[in-house]
Amino acid sequence: MNQATKTRMTFEDYLNYDDGTDNHCEFEGGEIVEMPPESPLNSRIARFLFAILLTAFSEDLICHKDTEIAVSGTQVQARLPDLMLLSEELAEILNSTSRGTITLEMPPPDLIVEVVSPGSANENRDYRFKRSEYAARGVPEYWAINPEEGKITVFTLVNGFYEEASYSGETVIDSRFEVLRLTAEQVFKRKR
């Protein structure tokens, strides 16, 4: 990951920042962190799940690497998930804004999916930091999909904390969304 800025910014500074590019980035620790392009496999997995979600939900409710979510820690940060499923209320609120940012004042998305990129730093970010950030935001269901391990971890919010279940092979994923009750094998092989 390349650091796009070195001076610390506030979240408000970040929301007003425009470098004139379409680079994907996250706002972390007061810095803009440029996100490298995804691997073709990670992109295919996210697109497959997007297509699956389209069979049950309006396209207006599904975000694919185009909407960020503000999370809080020692300071407000912004994450750019691979996939999000919005509630109708949240979609309506976002449609009235000029930027695809779910701020802390908005309700959380119903689902966040992250496809883990290779490397221990990415795994630490997706399994540790994002887990606590998304739980604090009240996201009811969060998926961390690890193609290298062939494992999908589903975090379900219960009393403010995530309970974790991992799936691989032909075990059916326990999701609150009927359309996502797939097997890990289906997700990794992209067959329905």
C-alpha positions as CSV (number, residue, x, y, z in Angstrom):
1,M,0.0,0.0,0.0
2,N,1.2,3.5,-0.8
3,Q,0.6,6.4,1.5
4,A,-1.0,9.1,-0.6
5,T,-0.5,11.8,2.1
6,K,1.9,12.1,5.0
7,T,0.4,14.9,7.0
8,R,-2.4,14.0,9.3
9,M,-5.9,15.1,8.2
10,T,-9.2,15.4,10.1
11,F,-12.2,13.4,8.8
12,E,-13.7,16.7,7.5
13,D,-10.5,17.4,5.6
14,Y,-10.7,13.9,4.1
15,L,-14.3,14.5,3.0
16,N,-13.2,17.7,1.2
17,Y,-10.1,16.1,-0.3
18,D,-10.0,15.5,-4.1
19,D,-6.7,14.6,-5.8
20,G,-8.4,14.6,-9.2
21,T,-8.0,10.8,-9.7
22,D,-10.4,7.8,-9.4
23,N,-7.9,5.9,-7.1
24,H,-9.6,3.8,-4.4
25,C,-8.4,4.7,-1.0
26,E,-9.3,4.4,2.7
27,F,-8.8,7.0,5.4
28,E,-6.9,5.5,8.3
29,G,-5.0,7.1,11.2
30,G,-5.4,10.6,9.7
31,E,-3.9,9.6,6.4
32,I,-5.2,8.7,3.0
33,V,-4.2,5.1,2.2
34,E,-4.3,4.2,-1.5
35,M,-5.6,0.8,-2.1
36,P,-3.9,-1.3,-4.8
37,P,-5.9,-3.0,-7.5
38,E,-7.6,-6.2,-6.4
39,S,-6.5,-9.6,-7.7
40,P,-8.7,-11.0,-10.5
41,L,-9.9,-13.7,-8.2
42,N,-10.9,-11.3,-5.5
43,S,-12.8,-9.2,-8.0
44,R,-14.6,-12.2,-9.5
45,I,-15.7,-13.3,-6.0
46,A,-17.1,-9.8,-5.2
47,R,-18.9,-9.7,-8.7
48,F,-20.3,-13.1,-8.1
49,L,-21.8,-12.1,-4.8
50,F,-23.1,-8.9,-6.3
51,A,-24.9,-10.9,-9.0
52,I,-26.3,-13.3,-6.4
53,L,-27.6,-10.3,-4.4
54,L,-29.2,-8.8,-7.5
55,T,-31.5,-11.8,-7.7
56,A,-33.2,-10.7,-4.4
57,F,-32.5,-7.0,-4.0
58,S,-32.7,-3.8,-6.0
59,E,-29.4,-2.6,-7.5
60,D,-30.0,0.6,-5.6
61,L,-29.3,-1.3,-2.3
62,I,-26.0,-2.9,-3.4
63,C,-22.7,-1.1,-3.3
64,H,-19.7,-2.6,-5.1
65,K,-16.4,-0.8,-4.2
66,D,-18.1,2.5,-4.7
67,T,-19.3,3.6,-1.3
68,E,-17.3,4.1,1.8
69,I,-18.3,3.8,5.4
70,A,-17.1,6.0,8.3
71,V,-16.0,4.0,11.4
72,S,-14.7,5.2,14.7
73,G,-11.7,4.2,16.6
74,T,-9.2,6.6,18.2
75,Q,-10.6,8.9,15.4
76,V,-13.1,8.7,12.6
77,Q,-11.8,6.6,9.7
78,A,-13.3,5.5,6.3
79,R,-13.3,2.0,4.9
80,L,-14.1,1.1,1.3
81,P,-15.7,-2.4,1.5
82,D,-15.8,-4.7,-1.5
83,L,-19.5,-5.1,-1.2
84,M,-22.3,-3.7,1.0
85,L,-26.0,-4.3,1.2
86,L,-27.9,-1.2,2.3
87,S,-31.3,-0.9,4.0
88,E,-33.9,1.0,2.1
89,E,-33.6,3.8,4.6
90,L,-29.9,4.1,4.2
91,A,-30.1,4.0,0.4
92,E,-32.6,6.8,0.4
93,I,-30.4,8.9,2.7
94,L,-27.3,8.2,0.5
95,N,-29.2,9.1,-2.7
96,S,-29.8,12.6,-1.3
97,T,-26.1,13.2,-0.8
98,S,-23.3,14.3,-3.2
99,R,-20.8,11.7,-2.0
100,G,-20.9,8.0,-1.5
101,T,-20.0,8.1,2.2
102,I,-22.0,6.5,5.0
103,T,-21.3,8.9,7.8
104,L,-21.5,8.1,11.5
105,E,-24.9,9.9,11.7
106,M,-26.4,7.5,9.1
107,P,-27.7,4.0,9.9
108,P,-25.3,1.1,9.2
109,P,-25.5,-1.1,6.1
110,D,-27.2,-4.5,6.6
111,L,-24.2,-6.4,5.3
112,I,-20.5,-5.8,4.6
113,V,-18.4,-8.2,2.6
114,E,-14.6,-8.0,2.4
115,V,-12.5,-10.2,0.2
116,V,-9.2,-10.6,2.0
117,S,-6.1,-9.8,-0.1
118,P,-2.9,-11.8,0.5
119,G,-0.6,-10.8,3.3
120,S,-0.7,-10.7,7.1
121,A,-1.3,-6.9,7.2
122,N,-4.4,-7.3,5.1
123,E,-5.6,-10.3,7.2
124,N,-5.0,-8.3,10.4
125,R,-7.0,-5.4,9.0
126,D,-9.9,-7.5,7.9
127,Y,-10.2,-9.9,10.8
128,R,-9.2,-7.7,13.7
129,F,-9.6,-4.0,13.0
130,K,-12.6,-4.0,10.6
131,R,-14.3,-6.6,12.8
132,S,-14.3,-4.3,15.8
133,E,-15.0,-1.2,13.6
134,Y,-18.0,-2.8,11.9
135,A,-19.3,-4.1,15.2
136,A,-19.1,-0.7,16.8
137,R,-21.0,0.7,13.8
138,G,-23.8,-1.9,14.4
139,V,-23.4,-3.8,11.1
140,P,-25.6,-6.9,11.6
141,E,-23.5,-9.2,9.4
142,Y,-19.9,-9.0,8.1
143,W,-18.2,-11.5,5.9
144,A,-14.4,-11.9,5.6
145,I,-13.7,-14.1,2.5
146,N,-10.2,-15.6,2.4
147,P,-9.5,-17.1,-1.1
148,E,-6.0,-18.3,-0.1
149,E,-7.5,-20.4,2.7
150,G,-10.7,-21.3,0.9
151,K,-12.6,-20.0,4.0
152,I,-15.5,-17.6,4.6
153,T,-15.9,-16.2,8.1
154,V,-19.3,-14.8,8.9
155,F,-19.5,-12.4,11.8
156,T,-23.1,-12.0,13.2
157,L,-23.8,-9.1,15.6
158,V,-25.2,-10.3,19.0
159,N,-25.5,-7.8,21.8
160,G,-22.9,-5.4,20.3
161,F,-20.3,-8.1,19.6
162,Y,-19.7,-10.4,16.7
163,E,-20.1,-14.1,17.0
164,E,-17.9,-15.9,14.4
165,A,-18.6,-18.9,12.2
166,S,-16.2,-20.2,9.5
167,Y,-17.2,-22.1,6.4
168,S,-15.3,-24.1,3.8
169,G,-16.0,-26.7,1.3
170,E,-19.7,-27.8,1.0
171,T,-21.0,-26.6,4.3
172,V,-23.9,-24.1,3.8
173,I,-23.2,-20.6,5.0
174,D,-25.6,-19.5,7.8
175,S,-26.6,-16.0,6.7
176,R,-29.6,-13.9,7.7
177,F,-30.1,-13.5,3.9
178,E,-31.7,-16.6,2.3
179,V,-30.1,-15.8,-1.1
180,L,-26.6,-16.0,0.5
181,R,-27.1,-19.5,1.9
182,L,-24.4,-20.8,-0.4
183,T,-21.5,-23.0,0.2
184,A,-17.9,-21.7,0.3
185,E,-17.2,-24.0,-2.7
186,Q,-19.9,-22.1,-4.7
187,V,-18.4,-18.8,-3.8
188,F,-14.9,-19.7,-4.7
189,K,-15.9,-21.6,-7.9
190,R,-18.6,-19.0,-8.7
191,K,-21.3,-21.5,-9.6
192,R,-24.8,-21.4,-8.3
